[in-house]
Amino acid sequence: MEKERLLAWLLEEENPSVHYFTLRDIVGLAEDDAQLNEAHSRIMMHGPVLEILALQSAAGWWGNADSMIVPMYTSTAWQVILLAELGASLDDRIMKAVDLVFSQTQAEDGSFPRLEGRFVKHQPMDLFCNDALISFGLAGVGVSLQDGRMNRALKFLAHTLVSGDYGCRFNDEGEPCAWGVVKGLRVFSVIKEADRTELMQKAIQTGAEYLFDQVLAKIDFSQKEGNPFSKHWFRLGFPRSYQSDVLQTAFVLTKLGYGKDSRLQPTIDFIANKQLTAGGWALEETWNKLTVPFTKPSKVKPNKWITWQAYFVLTKSGRI
């Protein structure tokens, strides 16, 4: 599938989210472009966003009124994350969920810790991936940076990344968590560059340099000899849970302006080489449970969720 056919395929309206993301991030339509705004509005009226919202309770929660975080994948915080992945817009229904997530899960320092059982946070980087996932969901659906709750979340993420202390007690022997760093950077990648504070910029630089300390396409962040990094890293997935992979990492770094950085090129080579013979890229992993099934892995069929991200990386890096 050559470049032009691939782009035309991504722009089909059958998948409103990918259609919108492609117009915005690959075609590059202006924020006030009528076609782009119309495409964005379609996300709320067709497909999985509409189905997910139909399952929401009148009070604003999904699955469990007593916890916004558990059960994993089906509770309220996870639905907000998923809505952000799909490009949903902040309306009254989603705002109800946002208010519940903030009021029931956010700590005073801006983090979103588990407050019971073995998952209690002892230090900022413990389950930082969870803090970043929830923050991504909230920022991704359009919570204003002027909202003090969102501001606290972003400051927590930024201070943790700037610290350079990335050890998580849930990682093997408390080793640094590269997944968490990627997740944190991803939150800042959805913040417009003009709106990023000096602290955010410093967090981006510190986190990116940590990732670039390794050859990402051959990553082994483990400090213990003979303990290689998870194989999840090399499988292209969407949506991603706590794990990160080479595509998500390259996508985030590219959105943050590192697309043509020489240190990212081996990773982009790795992604380019995973293109299917027929064109496009396959979805190799997804969440264990989707509230509304809208995609499934296949090693042989091109997947729009994966392909638009790979196409974005290759385009912004000057490969196509």
Buried (B, 14 or more C-beta within 10 A) or exposed (E): BEEEEBBEBBBEEEBBBBBBBBBBBBBEBEEEBEEBEEBBEBBBEBBBBBEBBEEBBEEBBBBBBEBBBBEEBBBBBBBBBBBBBBBBEBEEBBBBBBEBBBEBBBBEBBBBBBEEEEBEBEEBBBBBBBBBBBBBBBBBBBBEBEEEBBBBBBBBBBBBBBEEEBBBBBBEEBBBBBBBBBBBBBBBBBBEEEEBBEBBBBBBEBBBEBBBEBEBBEBEBBEEEEEEBBEBBBBBBBBBBBBBBBBBBBBBBBBBEBBEBEBBBEBBEBBBEBBBEEBBBBBBBBBEEBBBEBBEBEEEEBBBBBBBBBBBBBBBBEBB
